[in-house]
Amino acid sequence: MIGILNLYLFRLNSKHSPNSTTVDIDSQVMDTTSPTPILSTDDQMTQLQSTYNDMTNRFEREHEQLIVSLSDEWKQTAKERIRLQRLTMDFKQEFERIREENRKWQKLFSESIKEKPIVQADGERKLKEACQKYDLLLQEKN
């Protein structure tokens, strides 16, 4: 293969060189030897089959490794999803509990706001009565 490439490059260069002759090309072709031995068709087929089998085996091993890796990742994702679903349910339950508690406190606050004038009026009335009794007691002592 390299010998053929060298011949092609030599012919290409010789076409551009005005001093080259056919004798130079022929002697160059005769001197060119291929560094790799030429294989027979059966040997090439065997070599290609071996290369194909090696590549197929390598790809199958990589494929199996990817399947195992993806399977592990899928299991981890499923566990994480279940954990997040549980957290979501817990969050919703806690949210509802807090909402109910908030309603209860708002109701108590509203009631206390309504009762405030009544309690305040009652307290002022009792304070006036106590002041009157105190004044009566002071007048009786004097």
MDTraj code that builds the backbone (N, CA, C; nanometers):
import mdtraj as md
import numpy as np

residues = "MET ILE GLY ILE LEU ASN LEU TYR LEU PHE ARG LEU ASN SER LYS HIS SER PRO ASN SER THR THR VAL ASP ILE ASP SER GLN VAL MET ASP THR THR SER PRO THR PRO ILE LEU SER THR ASP ASP GLN MET THR GLN LEU GLN SER THR TYR ASN ASP MET THR ASN ARG PHE GLU ARG GLU HIS GLU GLN LEU ILE VAL SER LEU SER ASP GLU TRP LYS GLN THR ALA LYS GLU ARG ILE ARG LEU GLN ARG LEU THR MET ASP PHE LYS GLN GLU PHE GLU ARG ILE ARG GLU GLU ASN ARG LYS TRP GLN LYS LEU PHE SER GLU SER ILE LYS GLU LYS PRO ILE VAL GLN ALA ASP GLY GLU ARG LYS LEU LYS GLU ALA CYS GLN LYS TYR ASP LEU LEU LEU GLN GLU LYS ASN".split()
xyz = np.array([
    [0.0832, -0.1189, 0.0000],
    [0.0000, 0.0000, 0.0000],
    [0.0876, 0.1252, 0.0000],
    [0.1906, 0.1253, 0.0846],
    [0.2805, 0.2414, 0.0909],
    [0.3595, 0.2532, -0.0383],
    [0.3980, 0.1377, -0.0968],
    [0.4703, 0.1391, -0.2239],
    [0.3875, 0.2023, -0.3333],
    [0.2588, 0.1722, -0.3372],
    [0.1697, 0.2303, -0.4381],
    [0.1568, 0.3796, -0.4147],
    [0.1464, 0.4179, -0.2876],
    [0.1366, 0.5600, -0.2546],
    [0.2636, 0.6326, -0.2961],
    [0.3795, 0.5727, -0.2690],
    [0.5073, 0.6337, -0.3105],
    [0.5140, 0.6489, -0.4615],
    [0.4689, 0.5473, -0.5340],
    [0.4688, 0.5532, -0.6804],
    [0.3797, 0.6670, -0.7275],
    [0.2595, 0.6788, -0.6686],
    [0.1676, 0.7847, -0.7074],
    [0.2298, 0.9216, -0.6811],
    [0.2895, 0.9382, -0.5608],
    [0.3515, 1.0672, -0.5286],
    [0.4692, 1.0956, -0.6214],
    [0.5454, 0.9933, -0.6557],
    [0.6603, 1.0127, -0.7435],
    [0.6142, 1.0559, -0.8817],
    [0.5084, 0.9890, -0.9322],
    [0.4570, 1.0263, -1.0651],
    [0.3998, 1.1673, -1.0629],
    [0.3347, 1.2010, -0.9522],
    [0.2792, 1.3346, -0.9394],
    [0.3905, 1.4380, -0.9416],
    [0.4983, 1.4122, -0.8681],
    [0.6125, 1.5045, -0.8658],
    [0.6839, 1.5077, -1.0004],
    [0.6925, 1.3950, -1.0655],
    [0.7658, 1.3907, -1.1924],
    [0.6920, 1.4652, -1.3020],
    [0.5596, 1.4714, -1.2940],
    [0.4843, 1.5471, -1.3932],
    [0.5154, 1.6952, -1.3831],
    [0.5452, 1.7383, -1.2621],
    [0.5742, 1.8807, -1.2412],
    [0.7223, 1.9109, -1.2629],
    [0.8052, 1.8097, -1.2642],
    [0.9489, 1.8308, -1.2806],
    [0.9855, 1.8180, -1.4289],
    [1.0438, 1.9216, -1.4895],
    [1.0753, 1.9171, -1.6338],
    [1.1918, 1.8228, -1.6650],
    [1.2772, 1.7914, -1.5721],
    [1.3973, 1.7113, -1.5990],
    [1.3738, 1.5617, -1.5855],
    [1.2542, 1.5180, -1.5377],
    [1.2322, 1.3764, -1.5155],
    [1.2074, 1.3059, -1.6477],
    [1.2446, 1.1773, -1.6516],
    [1.2260, 1.0980, -1.7725],
    [1.1566, 0.9690, -1.7371],
    [1.1140, 0.8965, -1.8375],
    [1.0461, 0.7707, -1.8168],
    [1.1392, 0.6691, -1.7541],
    [1.2659, 0.6734, -1.7859],
    [1.3632, 0.5811, -1.7297],
    [1.3737, 0.6030, -1.5796],
    [1.3724, 0.7289, -1.5356],
    [1.3769, 0.7584, -1.3928],
    [1.2549, 0.6996, -1.3226],
    [1.1384, 0.7133, -1.3833],
    [1.0160, 0.6624, -1.3224],
    [1.0227, 0.5116, -1.3128],
    [1.0647, 0.4436, -1.4208],
    [1.0716, 0.2986, -1.4200],
    [1.1712, 0.2474, -1.3181],
    [1.2867, 0.3138, -1.3066],
    [1.3844, 0.2682, -1.2082],
    [1.3334, 0.2917, -1.0665],
    [1.2593, 0.4003, -1.0497],
    [1.2015, 0.4290, -0.9181],
    [1.0970, 0.3237, -0.8827],
    [1.0147, 0.2855, -0.9782],
    [0.9121, 0.1860, -0.9549],
    [0.9762, 0.0535, -0.9170],
    [1.0842, 0.0180, -0.9806],
    [1.1524, -0.1076, -0.9524],
    [1.2142, -0.1071, -0.8133],
    [1.2591, 0.0071, -0.7653],
    [1.3257, 0.0150, -0.6353],
    [1.2263, 0.0218, -0.5192],
    [1.1019, 0.0542, -0.5464],
    [1.0027, 0.0704, -0.4411],
    [0.9619, -0.0663, -0.3886],
    [0.9762, -0.0829, -0.2587],
    [0.9327, -0.2078, -0.1955],
    [0.8347, -0.1742, -0.0850],
    [0.7384, -0.2591, -0.0657],
    [0.6366, -0.2378, 0.0356],
    [0.6899, -0.2852, 0.1703],
    [0.6827, -0.2017, 0.2760],
    [0.7335, -0.2435, 0.4058],
    [0.6441, -0.3490, 0.4716],
    [0.5175, -0.3566, 0.4306],
    [0.4292, -0.4581, 0.4877],
    [0.4081, -0.5674, 0.3852],
    [0.4076, -0.6906, 0.4307],
    [0.3880, -0.7989, 0.3338],
    [0.2447, -0.7974, 0.2818],
    [0.2272, -0.8368, 0.1594],
    [0.0947, -0.8418, 0.0982],
    [0.0294, -0.9720, 0.1414],
    [-0.0931, -0.9610, 0.1954],
    [-0.1654, -1.0773, 0.2452],
    [-0.2561, -1.1334, 0.1371],
    [-0.2812, -1.2594, 0.1460],
    [-0.3761, -1.3204, 0.0529],
    [-0.5171, -1.2789, 0.0946],
    [-0.6127, -1.3028, 0.0079],
    [-0.7515, -1.2671, 0.0356],
    [-0.8027, -1.3409, 0.1590],
    [-0.7685, -1.4702, 0.1726],
    [-0.8120, -1.5461, 0.2895],
    [-0.7522, -1.4896, 0.4176],
    [-0.6233, -1.4535, 0.4102],
    [-0.5584, -1.3953, 0.5286],
    [-0.6224, -1.2610, 0.5643],
    [-0.6547, -1.1813, 0.4624],
    [-0.7194, -1.0528, 0.4874],
    [-0.8581, -1.0724, 0.5488],
    [-0.9324, -1.1702, 0.4965],
    [-1.0648, -1.2002, 0.5521],
    [-1.0537, -1.2465, 0.6966],
    [-0.9563, -1.3314, 0.7253],
    [-0.9363, -1.3791, 0.8620],
    [-0.9012, -1.2635, 0.9543],
    [-0.8127, -1.1773, 0.9054],
    [-0.7721, -1.0617, 0.9859],
    [-0.8911, -0.9671, 1.0087],
    [-0.9691, -0.9430, 0.9043],
    [-1.0862, -0.8567, 0.9187],
    [-1.1892, -0.9191, 1.0121],
    [-1.2100, -1.0499, 1.0016],
    [-1.3044, -1.1193, 1.0890],
    [-1.2592, -1.1093, 1.2345],
    [-1.1298, -1.1258, 1.2559],
    [-1.0753, -1.1160, 1.3917],
    [-1.0952, -0.9748, 1.4475],
    [-1.0660, -0.8747, 1.3643],
    [-1.0852, -0.7355, 1.4060],
    [-1.2326, -0.7085, 1.4348],
    [-1.3201, -0.7587, 1.3481],
    [-1.4640, -0.7414, 1.3672],
    [-1.5095, -0.8061, 1.4984],
    [-1.4635, -0.9283, 1.5232],
    [-1.5009, -0.9980, 1.6470],
    [-1.4504, -0.9230, 1.7704],
    [-1.3266, -0.8740, 1.7635],
    [-1.2715, -0.7975, 1.8766],
    [-1.3547, -0.6723, 1.9028],
    [-1.3885, -0.6009, 1.7956],
    [-1.4674, -0.4782, 1.8127],
    [-1.6076, -0.5111, 1.8650],
    [-1.6669, -0.6175, 1.8113],
    [-1.8006, -0.6572, 1.8564],
    [-1.7988, -0.6939, 2.0035],
    [-1.6988, -0.7724, 2.0437],
    [-1.6874, -0.8106, 2.1854],
    [-1.6676, -0.6883, 2.2740],
    [-1.5834, -0.5955, 2.2291],
    [-1.5592, -0.4737, 2.3073],
    [-1.6878, -0.3922, 2.3208],
    [-1.7612, -0.3772, 2.2106],
    [-1.8862, -0.3017, 2.2144],
    [-1.9903, -0.3716, 2.3007],
    [-1.9941, -0.5032, 2.2959],
    [-2.0892, -0.5766, 2.3807],
    [-2.0555, -0.5583, 2.5281],
    [-1.9261, -0.5624, 2.5630],
    [-1.8862, -0.5385, 2.7030],
    [-1.9226, -0.3974, 2.7457],
    [-1.8950, -0.2988, 2.6603],
    [-1.9304, -0.1600, 2.6932],
    [-2.0816, -0.1457, 2.7065],
    [-2.1546, -0.2130, 2.6185],
    [-2.3006, -0.2081, 2.6234],
    [-2.3510, -0.2673, 2.7547],
    [-2.2981, -0.3798, 2.7954],
    [-2.3377, -0.4417, 2.9222],
    [-2.3055, -0.3496, 3.0402],
    [-2.1882, -0.2872, 3.0354],
    [-2.1507, -0.1948, 3.1427],
    [-2.2468, -0.0762, 3.1475],
    [-2.2842, -0.0254, 3.0303],
    [-2.3791, 0.0857, 3.0264],
    [-2.5157, 0.0434, 3.0794],
    [-2.5579, -0.0774, 3.0462],
    [-2.6868, -0.1270, 3.0959],
    [-2.6841, -0.1365, 3.2482],
    [-2.5764, -0.1918, 3.3029],
    [-2.5643, -0.2033, 3.4486],
    [-2.5634, -0.0641, 3.5117],
    [-2.4872, 0.0263, 3.4519],
    [-2.4791, 0.1627, 3.5046],
    [-2.6156, 0.2316, 3.5003],
    [-2.6845, 0.2197, 3.3874],
    [-2.8171, 0.2812, 3.3757],
    [-2.9175, 0.2156, 3.4696],
    [-2.9055, 0.0854, 3.4880],
    [-2.9951, 0.0153, 3.5804],
    [-2.9745, 0.0663, 3.7229],
    [-2.8495, 0.0808, 3.7622],
    [-2.8205, 0.1341, 3.8959],
    [-2.8727, 0.2769, 3.9101],
    [-2.8506, 0.3557, 3.8061],
    [-2.8976, 0.4946, 3.8100],
    [-3.0506, 0.4995, 3.8165],
    [-3.1164, 0.4098, 3.7430],
    [-3.2621, 0.4036, 3.7444],
    [-3.3144, 0.3670, 3.8831],
    [-3.2491, 0.2689, 3.9470],
    [-3.2896, 0.2292, 4.0830],
    [-3.2741, 0.3469, 4.1785],
    [-3.1620, 0.4174, 4.1666],
    [-3.1376, 0.5323, 4.2543],
    [-3.2417, 0.6411, 4.2291],
    [-3.2748, 0.6638, 4.1029],
    [-3.3756, 0.7642, 4.0683],
    [-3.5119, 0.7243, 4.1241],
    [-3.5448, 0.5958, 4.1145],
    [-3.6729, 0.5475, 4.1678],
    [-3.6782, 0.5670, 4.3196],
    [-3.5687, 0.5357, 4.3890],
    [-3.5648, 0.5557, 4.5344],
    [-3.5821, 0.7036, 4.5686],
    [-3.5146, 0.7883, 4.4938],
    [-3.5241, 0.9325, 4.5182],
    [-3.6664, 0.9819, 4.4920],
    [-3.7293, 0.9295, 4.3878],
    [-3.8671, 0.9682, 4.3564],
    [-3.9618, 0.9272, 4.4688],
    [-3.9454, 0.8055, 4.5196],
    [-4.0298, 0.7588, 4.6304],
    [-4.0089, 0.8474, 4.7532],
    [-3.8834, 0.8797, 4.7811],
    [-3.8527, 0.9662, 4.8961],
    [-3.9185, 1.1031, 4.8782],
    [-3.9102, 1.1582, 4.7578],
    [-3.9714, 1.2888, 4.7323],
    [-4.1235, 1.2825, 4.7400],
    [-4.1827, 1.1724, 4.6957],
    [-4.3279, 1.1578, 4.7079],
    [-4.3691, 1.1540, 4.8547],
    [-4.2937, 1.0817, 4.9363],
    [-4.3246, 1.0766, 5.0800],
    [-4.3106, 1.2145, 5.1433],
    [-4.2036, 1.2844, 5.1074],
    [-4.1855, 1.4194, 5.1609],
    [-4.2992, 1.5114, 5.1172],
    [-4.3424, 1.4966, 4.9933],
    [-4.4536, 1.5790, 4.9435],
    [-4.5809, 1.5501, 5.0219],
    [-4.6082, 1.4225, 5.0458],
    [-4.7279, 1.3869, 5.1230],
    [-4.7175, 1.4408, 5.2654],
    [-4.5999, 1.4262, 5.3268],
    [-4.5801, 1.4797, 5.4618],
    [-4.5997, 1.6314, 5.4626],
    [-4.5454, 1.6972, 5.3611],
    [-4.5598, 1.8424, 5.3514],
    [-4.7069, 1.8815, 5.3412],
    [-4.7830, 1.8113, 5.2558],
    [-4.9250, 1.8433, 5.2383],
    [-5.0026, 1.8221, 5.3685],
    [-4.9714, 1.7124, 5.4389],
    [-5.0395, 1.6868, 5.5662],
    [-5.0058, 1.7952, 5.6677],
    [-4.8799, 1.8305, 5.6766],
    [-4.8384, 1.9345, 5.7712],
    [-4.8997, 2.0686, 5.7332],
    [-4.9062, 2.0967, 5.6036],
    [-4.9675, 2.2204, 5.5562],
    [-5.1142, 2.2279, 5.5981],
    [-5.1876, 2.1192, 5.5814],
    [-5.3289, 2.1156, 5.6206],
    [-5.3439, 2.1303, 5.7721],
    [-5.2563, 2.0644, 5.8471],
    [-5.2619, 2.0757, 5.9928],
    [-5.2392, 2.2202, 6.0360],
    [-5.1402, 2.2841, 5.9768],
    [-5.1098, 2.4234, 6.0123],
    [-5.2229, 2.5157, 5.9676],
    [-5.2819, 2.4870, 5.8524],
    [-5.3937, 2.5682, 5.8048],
    [-5.5107, 2.5594, 5.9029],
    [-5.5412, 2.4384, 5.9494],
    [-5.6502, 2.4218, 6.0471],
    [-5.6176, 2.4941, 6.1772],
    [-5.4954, 2.4799, 6.2221],
    [-5.4549, 2.5483, 6.3450],
    [-5.4646, 2.6995, 6.3276],
    [-5.4268, 2.7489, 6.2121],
    [-5.4347, 2.8918, 6.1832],
    [-5.5809, 2.9388, 6.1866],
    [-5.6694, 2.8592, 6.1271],
    [-5.8125, 2.8942, 6.1311],
    [-5.8623, 2.9017, 6.2751],
    [-5.8203, 2.8033, 6.3553],
    [-5.8628, 2.8020, 6.4962],
    [-5.8139, 2.9270, 6.5681],
    [-5.6882, 2.9641, 6.5458],
    [-5.6340, 3.0838, 6.6124],
    [-5.7007, 3.2103, 6.5615],
    [-5.7298, 3.2154, 6.4318],
    [-5.7996, 3.3325, 6.3778],
    [-5.9396, 3.3448, 6.4386],
    [-6.0064, 3.2307, 6.4547],
    [-6.1397, 3.2322, 6.5163],
    [-6.1310, 3.2826, 6.6603],
    [-6.0329, 3.2308, 6.7359],
    [-6.0145, 3.2762, 6.8742],
    [-5.9818, 3.4245, 6.8798],
    [-5.8988, 3.4710, 6.7876],
    [-5.8643, 3.6123, 6.7837],
    [-5.9874, 3.6971, 6.7536],
    [-6.0656, 3.6520, 6.6550],
    [-6.1884, 3.7266, 6.6214],
    [-6.2830, 3.7332, 6.7405],
    [-6.2952, 3.6212, 6.8098],
    [-6.3818, 3.6189, 6.9288],
    [-6.3280, 3.7125, 7.0367],
    [-6.1963, 3.7123, 7.0524],
    [-6.1403, 3.8001, 7.1557],
    [-6.1576, 3.9468, 7.1184],
    [-6.1494, 3.9767, 6.9904],
    [-6.1718, 4.1145, 6.9459],
    [-6.3169, 4.1540, 6.9744],
    [-6.4094, 4.0616, 6.9510],
    [-6.5509, 4.0900, 6.9781],
    [-6.5758, 4.1045, 7.1281],
    [-6.5061, 4.0233, 7.2084],
    [-6.5270, 4.0265, 7.3533],
    [-6.4562, 4.1437, 7.4202],
    [-6.3594, 4.1997, 7.3554],
    [-6.2813, 4.3065, 7.4170],
    [-6.3683, 4.4219, 7.4661],
    [-6.4563, 4.4770, 7.3862],
    [-6.5378, 4.5880, 7.4383],
    [-6.6252, 4.5447, 7.5564],
    [-6.6755, 4.4222, 7.5528],
    [-6.7605, 4.3735, 7.6622],
    [-6.6769, 4.3610, 7.7894],
    [-6.5604, 4.2981, 7.7751],
    [-6.4726, 4.2807, 7.8921],
    [-6.4248, 4.4155, 7.9420],
    [-6.3909, 4.5018, 7.8478],
    [-6.3429, 4.6346, 7.8867],
    [-6.4538, 4.7125, 7.9595],
    [-6.5726, 4.7079, 7.9075],
    [-6.6847, 4.7785, 7.9708],
    [-6.7126, 4.7195, 8.1083],
    [-6.7109, 4.5853, 8.1174],
    [-6.7329, 4.5188, 8.2453],
    [-6.6236, 4.5574, 8.3452],
    [-6.4991, 4.5615, 8.2966],
    [-6.3878, 4.6007, 8.3848],
    [-6.3996, 4.7443, 8.4320],
    [-6.4394, 4.8326, 8.3425],
    [-6.4579, 4.9730, 8.3796],
    [-6.5725, 4.9878, 8.4789],
    [-6.6796, 4.9123, 8.4592],
    [-6.7924, 4.9167, 8.5514],
    [-6.7487, 4.8702, 8.6902],
    [-6.6741, 4.7579, 8.6948],
    [-6.6282, 4.7067, 8.8244],
    [-6.5307, 4.8041, 8.8898],
    [-6.4481, 4.8687, 8.8079],
    [-6.3546, 4.9673, 8.8627],
    [-6.4300, 5.0866, 8.9218],
    [-6.5355, 5.1323, 8.8556],
    [-6.6159, 5.2426, 8.9072],
    [-6.6833, 5.2029, 9.0373],
    [-6.7351, 5.0799, 9.0391],
    [-6.8001, 5.0331, 9.1621],
    [-6.6985, 5.0274, 9.2757],
    [-6.5791, 4.9776, 9.2467],
    [-6.4767, 4.9691, 9.3510],
    [-6.4362, 5.1084, 9.3970],
    [-6.4287, 5.2009, 9.3030],
    [-6.3931, 5.3386, 9.3396],
    [-6.5029, 5.4011, 9.4265],
    [-6.6261, 5.3730, 9.3917],
    [-6.7372, 5.4265, 9.4703],
    [-6.7363, 5.3678, 9.6107],
    [-6.7133, 5.2383, 9.6220],
    [-6.7070, 5.1759, 9.7550],
    [-6.5912, 5.2342, 9.8346],
    [-6.4829, 5.2556, 9.7677],
    [-6.3665, 5.3112, 9.8369],
    [-6.3978, 5.4528, 9.8848],
    [-6.4603, 5.5285, 9.7989],
    [-6.4970, 5.6649, 9.8380],
    [-6.5956, 5.6637, 9.9554],
    [-6.6895, 5.5717, 9.9533],
    [-6.7851, 5.5596, 10.0638],
    [-6.7128, 5.5232, 10.1931],
    [-6.6206, 5.4305, 10.1820],
    [-6.5450, 5.3903, 10.3007],
    [-6.4603, 5.5069, 10.3537],
    [-6.4052, 5.5831, 10.2662],
    [-6.3250, 5.6982, 10.3102],
    [-6.4165, 5.8032, 10.3784],
    [-6.5326, 5.8229, 10.3221],
    [-6.6241, 5.9208, 10.3793],
    [-6.6755, 5.8727, 10.5166],
    [-6.6955, 5.7431, 10.5300],
    [-6.7417, 5.6903, 10.6589],
    [-6.6319, 5.7037, 10.7635],
    [-6.5105, 5.6911, 10.7262],
    [-6.3999, 5.7023, 10.8217],
    [-6.3814, 5.8486, 10.8606],
    [-6.4027, 5.9342, 10.7769],
    [-6.3793, 6.0768, 10.8064],
    [-6.4955, 6.1291, 10.8778],
])
top = md.Topology()
chain = top.add_chain()
for i, resn in enumerate(residues, 1):
    res = top.add_residue(resn, chain, resSeq=i)
    for name in ("N", "CA", "C"):
        top.add_atom(name, md.element.get_by_symbol(name[0]), res)
traj = md.Trajectory(xyz[None], top)
